[in-house]
Amino acid sequence: MAHTQEALYSNKIFLNAALPLVKVIANDVPSLKKKFENAHAVIQVSCLDPEAEGGKRGMHFVVNSGEWLVHTCLTEDPHIELEFKSVENLNDFFKGKITPAGIPKIRGIKYAGTLVSFVMVLLKMANLLGATEPPKDEATKELLVKCYFYLLSSGISQLNKMGHPEIKDWTTKSPDRVYAFAVDGYPQVSAFIRIKAGKSRAGRGEYKRAMPFFTLRFNNLDSALGILMSIDDMLEATKAGRLVMDGGPEFGAQIGGFMLEIGALAK
């Protein structure tokens, strides 16, 4: 059965935007970081798809003594692999719609310790992104905002590469511009997307080569989470000064629409 375009968009979001957050979480959470200090493994997440080149889609990590490399492509001989039966099974799993039939085939029993640690990171990611209320402690707030910013910037860029109509139209008509996400006093959680004539590139951290064309800027972490978790209203947050749109509200509405699209595809 042919996939819907929405299913393919969601699959791209999970494989190329959400799963790379595993590296962020494994590095930023001390208890998880410690588990990979002596790990040496290639870890792949994939799904079978007869419509894809080679009959499969996926991405993989290379882990060496706590250092992570993210590759948004398949590798031939991973040490550990979570292989889903279909695009839809992978999507449902990461949306939290887990059924016995949707559990992935797991390879890599020889690397059981690293496999268990990897699953723990996946569970932490699911817990963070699936939360309905902001976390209480500052470190987790910071991590969650960072994950959201990275997911949104990468997600928008990935959909552009897939030819998503609205996003592709936006990038095609655009000159060289940078759109950024930021929180006052927390430069380490920043992210951006650079677009020009149909091309896009997502980046982590502050864009320092020039002033971004537009920045969606929050006055603190709680204000950021209010919008990112769909708890707060963007218009009310702007009126109250919790959110500042550096560059014009019309661009904020545009980025806000794309944020909602990413959120819908990941839920």
C-alpha positions, 0 to 999 in steps of 0.5 A, a space after each residue: 500500500 502506498 504511503 500518504 504524503 503525511 506519513 512520509 513527512 512524519 517519517 522524515 521528521 522522526 528520522 532526520 530531526 527528532 532522532 538526532 536529539 538522542 545525541 543532545 540528550 545523551 550529552 546533556 543528562 549526566 546520568 545518561 552521559 556516563 553510560 556511554 563513556 566506554 561505549 563503541 558502537 554503530 546504532 541504527 534506527 530503520 524501517 522497511 519500505 518497498 518504495 524506498 531505495 534499497 527497500 529501507 529508510 533510516 539513520 544511524 549513530 556512531 558512538 565512541 567513548 561518549 562522542 556521538 556522530 549523527 548520520 541521516 542515512 543507512 549503514 550496512 552493518 550496524 552493531 545495534 539496530 531497531 528495525 520497524 516493519 514499515 514507515 507507519 510502524 516507526 511513526 506510530 512508535 515515536 508518536 507513542 502509539 505502541 502496539 505489539 505488532 509495532 515493536 521493532 526487530 532488535 539486533 545487537 544482543 552482543 552489545 546488550 549494555 549499550 542497547 539498554 542505555 540507548 533505549 533509556 535515552 529514547 525513553 527520556 526523549 519520549 518523556 521530554 517531548 511528550 510532556 504536557 506540563 513544563 518541568 520543574 527544574 532549570 536544567 530540564 527546562 533548558 534541555 527541553 527548550 533546546 530540543 524543541 528549537 533543534 527539532 523545529 529548525 531541523 524539521 522545517 529544513 527537512 520538509 523543505 528538502 522534501 518539497 512541502 508545498 508551503 515551506 518550499 514556496 517560502 524558501 524558493 521566493 526568499 533571498 538569503 535570510 536567517 530565522 532564529 530561535 532564542 531565549 534571553 540569557 540562554 545562548 546555548 539553547 539557540 537554533 536557526 534556519 538559513 534559507 535562500 532560493 529554495 535551499 535551507 540549512 538548520 543550525 544549532 547555537 547562535 548565528 554569528 556571521 550576521 544579524 538574523 533577519 528574524 528572531 523569535 525571542 523569549 524572555 525566559 525558559 518558562 515563556 518559551 515552553 509556554 509557546 512550544 508546548 502550546 500552553 500559552 497564546 502567541 498573541 497574548 505572549 507578545 502583548 505581555 512581552 514574554 515573546 518578542 518578534 525581532 523582525 516583524 510580526 508577519 514573519 512570526 505568524 509564518 514561522 508559527 504556522 510552520 511550528 504547528 505543522 511540525 508539531 502536528 506531524 510529530 503527534 
